[in-house]
């Protein structure tokens, strides 16, 4: 009998094949024992490549959850099914990692938090950008108070022309939105986390459908079908926190700009600032002079160094498995991820109504 954690994958599409499965396969303390997808061939293919010899394949996740031997479930399905599957898995006694965003709606995200508390099982959300070296360094300097009180920040998720044209990305019904909920969610999560501020007061937002109607548009993944492009092509929000700190969130898949950056943040505090503009830069004032320091985030130029260790997805999986094995809180808590979903929903609501959305 193996004493490894037994993991099941629900949803064997791009995010499972590109992130979860390769990263989990490098963790020595786990076996991937079950694969589920509504397209059975996809699950079968994933099982053959990453599963144990006796790994099982399912078309219906409910059948998979009946297997009492499974310890952990990874939910890699479209946004509109995140809550339903995650809650069912928690209630079946499994720990859950759900891909970002937590859920299609804030109400569903809150239900997921409640289910984790009720069942006593661990729940985390796949915000892998927290596990980059520059993100972790920025978090540390904030914790150490080097920037003082952080009262202004920008969360960046700007692509010039990189609309994902596959899967259900352009389907508002399944996804709940476009670039804001897809990549804006990463930038917002990162910013709230490094600031350690999860108390929003008021949100004002706008969302645009300006470039989505263009035929034969230049795009990294080929032209999109304007008829199927039912989500926004860009969205922006101003978030004022209860302590007065202000965050500007910018997101786009298609925008006429050269100021392109994704899953990055800029911080301004009373003692200094930091950004991810060109690597990681810290700015401030010393002896009546302004300074900018660039932090070297790799070991290039060191003798006998043969490259990076693990990538951010591998770090994410390692720390998740460590939290399970040693009964620790995951790096991304469900309560934190829920606030991200609540703010994103408020931006969409404000964009729709033209009014600010106030939190209690």
C-alpha positions as CSV (number, residue, x, y, z in Angstrom):
1,X,0.0,0.0,0.0
2,X,1.3,3.4,-1.0
3,X,1.2,6.2,1.6
4,X,1.3,8.8,-1.0
5,X,-1.6,11.3,-1.5
6,X,-4.0,10.1,-4.1
7,X,-5.0,12.9,-6.4
8,X,-7.8,13.1,-9.0
9,X,-8.1,15.6,-11.9
10,X,-11.5,16.8,-12.9
11,X,-11.3,18.5,-16.3
12,X,-8.4,17.3,-18.5
13,X,-8.1,20.3,-20.9
14,X,-5.5,23.0,-21.4
15,X,-5.0,24.1,-17.8
16,X,-4.7,20.5,-16.5
17,X,-2.3,19.4,-19.3
18,X,-0.3,22.7,-19.3
19,X,0.0,23.3,-15.5
20,X,-1.5,20.8,-13.0
21,X,-0.4,17.4,-14.4
22,X,3.2,18.3,-15.4
23,X,3.7,20.0,-12.0
24,X,2.1,17.3,-9.9
25,X,4.1,14.6,-11.7
26,X,7.3,16.1,-10.2
27,X,5.9,15.8,-6.6
28,X,7.3,12.5,-5.1
29,X,4.6,12.3,-2.4
30,X,1.6,12.0,-4.8
31,X,0.0,9.5,-7.1
32,X,-2.5,10.7,-9.8
33,X,-5.1,8.0,-9.7
34,X,-8.2,9.3,-11.4
35,X,-9.0,11.5,-14.4
36,X,-12.4,12.9,-15.4
37,X,-13.6,14.8,-18.5
38,X,-16.8,15.1,-20.4
39,X,-14.7,14.1,-23.4
40,X,-13.5,10.7,-22.2
41,X,-10.7,10.5,-24.7
42,X,-9.1,13.5,-23.1
43,X,-9.2,11.9,-19.7
44,X,-7.9,8.6,-21.1
45,X,-4.9,10.4,-22.8
46,X,-4.1,12.2,-19.6
47,X,-4.3,9.0,-17.6
48,X,-1.9,7.2,-20.0
49,X,0.6,10.0,-19.7
50,X,0.4,10.9,-16.0
51,X,-1.6,8.3,-14.2
52,X,-0.6,5.3,-12.1
53,X,-0.9,1.9,-13.9
54,X,-4.3,1.3,-12.3
55,X,-5.6,4.9,-12.8
56,X,-9.3,5.2,-13.5
57,X,-11.0,7.3,-16.1
58,X,-14.5,8.9,-15.6
59,X,-16.9,10.9,-17.7
60,X,-19.0,12.0,-14.7
61,X,-17.3,13.6,-11.7
62,X,-20.0,12.4,-9.3
63,X,-18.8,8.8,-10.0
64,X,-15.2,9.8,-9.3
65,X,-16.1,11.4,-6.0
66,X,-17.5,8.1,-4.7
67,X,-14.0,6.6,-4.6
68,X,-13.1,6.9,-0.9
69,X,-9.4,6.3,-1.6
70,X,-9.0,9.7,-3.3
71,X,-7.6,12.3,-0.9
72,X,-7.4,15.4,-3.2
73,X,-9.3,16.7,-6.2
74,X,-8.0,19.3,-8.6
75,X,-10.8,21.2,-10.4
76,X,-9.7,22.3,-13.9
77,X,-13.1,23.0,-15.5
78,X,-14.8,26.1,-16.9
79,X,-15.6,28.8,-14.3
80,X,-19.3,28.1,-14.1
81,X,-18.7,24.6,-12.7
82,X,-16.0,25.5,-10.2
83,X,-18.4,25.9,-7.2
84,X,-20.6,22.9,-8.0
85,X,-17.7,20.5,-8.3
86,X,-15.5,21.9,-5.5
87,X,-18.3,21.8,-3.0
88,X,-19.3,18.3,-4.0
89,X,-15.6,17.2,-3.6
90,X,-15.3,18.9,-0.2
91,X,-18.5,17.2,1.0
92,X,-17.2,13.9,-0.3
93,X,-14.2,14.3,2.1
94,X,-11.6,15.5,-0.4
95,X,-9.2,18.4,-0.2
96,X,-9.6,20.7,-3.2
97,X,-7.4,22.8,-5.4
98,X,-9.7,24.7,-7.8
99,X,-8.3,26.7,-10.7
100,X,-8.7,30.5,-10.7
101,X,-11.0,32.4,-10.6
102,X,-12.6,30.8,-7.5
103,X,-16.1,30.9,-9.1
104,X,-18.2,32.6,-11.7
105,X,-20.1,34.6,-9.1
106,X,-19.2,36.0,-5.6
107,X,-22.2,34.1,-4.1
108,X,-20.7,30.8,-5.4
109,X,-17.3,31.8,-4.0
110,X,-18.8,32.4,-0.6
111,X,-20.6,29.0,-0.7
112,X,-17.2,27.4,-1.4
113,X,-15.6,29.1,1.7
114,X,-18.6,27.9,3.8
115,X,-18.2,24.3,2.5
116,X,-14.5,24.2,3.4
117,X,-15.3,25.4,6.9
118,X,-18.2,23.0,7.3
119,X,-16.3,19.9,6.1
120,X,-12.9,20.8,7.7
121,X,-11.2,20.1,4.4
122,X,-8.6,22.3,2.8
123,X,-9.5,24.4,-0.2
124,X,-7.1,26.5,-2.3
125,X,-7.3,28.4,-5.6
126,X,-4.8,28.3,-8.4
127,X,-3.3,31.8,-8.2
128,X,0.2,30.6,-9.3
129,X,1.7,34.1,-9.8
130,X,2.1,34.3,-6.0
131,X,4.8,31.7,-6.3
132,X,7.1,33.6,-8.7
133,X,10.4,34.7,-7.2
134,X,9.7,38.4,-7.7
135,X,6.3,38.1,-6.1
136,X,7.6,36.4,-3.0
137,X,10.4,38.9,-2.7
138,X,7.9,41.8,-3.0
139,X,5.7,40.1,-0.4
140,X,8.7,39.9,2.0
141,X,9.7,43.5,1.7
142,X,6.1,44.5,2.4
143,X,5.9,42.3,5.4
144,X,9.2,43.7,6.7
145,X,7.7,47.2,6.4
146,X,10.3,48.5,4.0
147,X,7.6,50.3,1.9
148,X,5.8,51.7,5.0
149,X,2.0,52.1,4.7
150,X,1.0,51.1,1.1
151,X,-1.7,53.5,0.1
152,X,-1.7,53.3,-3.7
153,X,-1.2,50.4,-6.0
154,X,-1.8,49.4,-9.6
155,X,-2.7,45.8,-10.7
156,X,-1.7,45.2,-14.3
157,X,-3.1,42.6,-16.7
158,X,-2.7,44.3,-20.1
159,X,-2.3,42.5,-23.4
160,X,-2.2,44.4,-26.7
161,X,-3.7,41.6,-28.9
162,X,-3.8,38.2,-27.2
163,X,-7.4,37.0,-27.1
164,X,-7.7,33.3,-26.3
165,X,-9.8,31.9,-29.1
166,X,-10.0,28.3,-28.0
167,X,-12.2,26.6,-25.4
168,X,-14.9,28.7,-23.7
169,X,-12.9,31.9,-23.1
170,X,-15.2,34.0,-25.2
171,X,-18.4,32.5,-23.7
172,X,-19.8,34.8,-21.0
173,X,-22.3,32.2,-19.8
174,X,-19.5,29.7,-19.0
175,X,-16.8,32.1,-17.9
176,X,-18.6,35.0,-16.3
177,X,-16.5,37.5,-18.2
178,X,-13.4,38.1,-20.3
179,X,-9.9,39.5,-19.5
180,X,-11.0,40.9,-16.1
181,X,-12.0,37.5,-14.7
182,X,-9.3,35.6,-16.7
183,X,-6.1,37.6,-16.2
184,X,-7.2,40.6,-14.2
185,X,-8.0,38.1,-11.4
186,X,-4.3,37.2,-11.2
187,X,-3.1,40.8,-11.0
188,X,-5.7,41.7,-8.3
189,X,-4.9,38.6,-6.2
190,X,-1.2,39.4,-6.4
191,X,-1.8,43.1,-5.4
192,X,-4.1,42.3,-2.4
193,X,-1.8,39.6,-1.2
194,X,1.5,41.7,-1.2
195,X,-0.4,44.6,0.4
196,X,-2.1,42.2,2.9
197,X,-5.3,44.2,2.5
198,X,-8.6,42.4,2.0
199,X,-11.1,45.0,3.1
200,X,-12.7,46.8,0.1
201,X,-15.0,49.7,0.8
202,X,-16.1,50.9,-2.7
203,X,-15.5,49.9,-6.3
204,X,-16.0,51.8,-9.6
205,X,-15.6,50.0,-12.9
206,X,-15.9,50.1,-16.6
207,X,-15.9,47.4,-19.2
208,X,-15.6,47.8,-23.0
209,X,-16.6,45.9,-26.1
210,X,-14.7,48.1,-28.5
211,X,-12.4,45.9,-30.5
212,X,-14.3,42.5,-30.2
213,X,-16.4,43.3,-33.3
214,X,-13.4,43.6,-35.6
215,X,-13.2,41.0,-38.4
216,X,-9.9,39.3,-39.2
217,X,-8.2,41.1,-36.3
218,X,-4.5,40.7,-35.7
219,X,-4.2,38.4,-32.7
220,X,-1.6,36.2,-31.1
221,X,-3.8,33.1,-31.5
222,X,-5.4,34.0,-34.9
223,X,-8.5,36.1,-35.6
224,X,-11.5,35.7,-33.3
225,X,-15.1,35.2,-34.4
226,X,-16.9,38.5,-33.5
227,X,-20.2,36.6,-33.1
228,X,-18.8,34.4,-30.4
229,X,-16.9,37.2,-28.6
230,X,-19.6,37.8,-25.9
231,X,-17.3,39.0,-23.1
232,X,-15.6,42.3,-22.7
233,X,-12.3,43.0,-24.5
234,X,-11.0,45.3,-21.7
235,X,-12.1,46.3,-18.2
236,X,-10.9,48.7,-15.6
237,X,-11.6,49.3,-11.9
238,X,-10.8,51.7,-9.1
239,X,-11.0,50.0,-5.7
240,X,-10.9,52.0,-2.4
241,X,-10.2,49.9,0.6
242,X,-11.6,50.6,4.1
243,X,-8.3,52.1,5.2
244,X,-8.3,54.5,2.2
245,X,-5.7,52.6,0.2
246,X,-6.5,52.8,-3.5
247,X,-5.9,50.2,-6.2
248,X,-6.3,50.7,-9.9
249,X,-6.9,47.5,-11.8
250,X,-6.4,47.4,-15.6
251,X,-7.1,44.3,-17.8
252,X,-7.4,43.7,-21.5
253,X,-7.1,41.0,-24.1
254,X,-7.2,43.6,-26.9
255,X,-6.3,47.2,-26.4
256,X,-4.4,49.8,-28.6
257,X,-1.5,50.3,-26.2
258,X,2.2,49.5,-26.1
259,X,2.2,49.5,-22.2
260,X,1.8,45.7,-22.0
261,X,2.3,43.8,-18.7
262,X,0.5,40.9,-17.2
263,X,0.1,39.6,-13.6
264,X,2.2,42.4,-12.2
265,X,1.7,45.1,-9.6
266,X,3.1,48.5,-8.7
267,X,3.1,49.7,-5.1
268,X,3.5,53.1,-3.5
269,X,4.1,53.4,0.2
270,X,5.1,56.0,2.8
271,X,8.7,54.7,2.9
272,X,9.2,53.5,-0.6
273,X,7.8,52.0,-3.7
274,X,8.2,48.8,-5.8
275,X,7.2,47.6,-9.2
276,X,7.7,44.7,-11.6
277,X,8.4,46.9,-14.6
278,X,11.8,45.5,-15.5
279,X,12.5,42.6,-13.1
280,X,11.8,43.9,-9.6
281,X,12.6,47.5,-8.8
282,X,12.5,49.2,-5.4
283,X,12.5,53.0,-5.2
284,X,12.8,55.4,-2.3
285,X,14.7,58.2,-0.7
286,X,17.9,58.1,1.4
287,X,20.1,61.0,2.7
288,X,18.0,63.5,0.8
289,X,18.5,61.6,-2.5
290,X,16.2,59.5,-4.5
291,X,17.3,55.9,-5.4
292,X,16.1,53.0,-7.6
293,X,17.4,49.5,-6.9
294,X,17.0,46.6,-9.2
295,X,16.8,43.3,-7.5
296,X,18.5,40.4,-9.3
297,X,16.0,37.5,-9.2
298,X,18.2,34.7,-10.8
299,X,21.7,33.4,-10.4
300,X,23.0,34.1,-13.9
301,X,26.8,34.6,-13.9
302,X,27.4,32.2,-11.0
303,X,30.0,29.5,-11.7
304,X,28.6,26.0,-12.0
305,X,24.9,27.2,-11.9
306,X,23.1,25.1,-14.5
307,X,19.7,26.9,-14.6
308,X,16.6,27.4,-12.6
309,X,15.2,24.9,-10.1
310,X,11.5,24.7,-10.2
311,X,9.0,27.0,-12.0
312,X,6.2,28.8,-10.2
313,X,3.6,26.1,-11.0
314,X,5.9,23.5,-9.5
315,X,6.5,25.6,-6.4
316,X,2.7,26.1,-6.1
317,X,2.1,22.3,-6.2
318,X,4.9,21.6,-3.8
319,X,3.7,24.1,-1.2
320,X,0.1,22.8,-1.6
321,X,1.1,19.2,-1.0
322,X,3.2,20.4,1.9
323,X,0.2,22.1,3.4
324,X,-1.8,18.9,3.1
325,X,0.8,16.6,4.5
326,X,1.7,18.9,7.4
327,X,-1.8,20.2,8.1
328,X,-0.9,23.9,7.4
329,X,-3.0,26.6,5.8
330,X,-2.5,26.8,2.0
331,X,-0.6,29.9,0.7
332,X,-3.9,30.9,-1.1
333,X,-6.7,30.7,1.4
334,X,-10.3,30.5,0.2
335,X,-11.2,33.6,2.2
336,X,-8.6,35.6,0.3
337,X,-9.7,34.3,-3.1
338,X,-13.3,35.0,-2.2
339,X,-12.5,38.7,-1.8
340,X,-10.9,38.7,-5.3
341,X,-14.2,37.3,-6.7
342,X,-16.3,39.9,-4.8
343,X,-14.2,42.8,-6.1
344,X,-14.3,41.5,-9.7
345,X,-18.1,41.1,-9.6
346,X,-18.4,44.6,-8.2
347,X,-16.4,46.0,-11.2
348,X,-18.7,44.2,-13.6
349,X,-21.8,45.4,-11.7
350,X,-20.5,49.0,-11.7
351,X,-19.7,48.8,-15.4
352,X,-23.2,47.6,-16.1
353,X,-25.0,50.1,-13.9
354,X,-22.7,53.1,-14.2
355,X,-22.7,53.4,-10.4
356,X,-20.2,52.8,-7.6
357,X,-20.7,49.5,-5.7
358,X,-20.3,49.8,-1.9
359,X,-19.3,47.0,0.4
360,X,-20.8,46.6,3.9
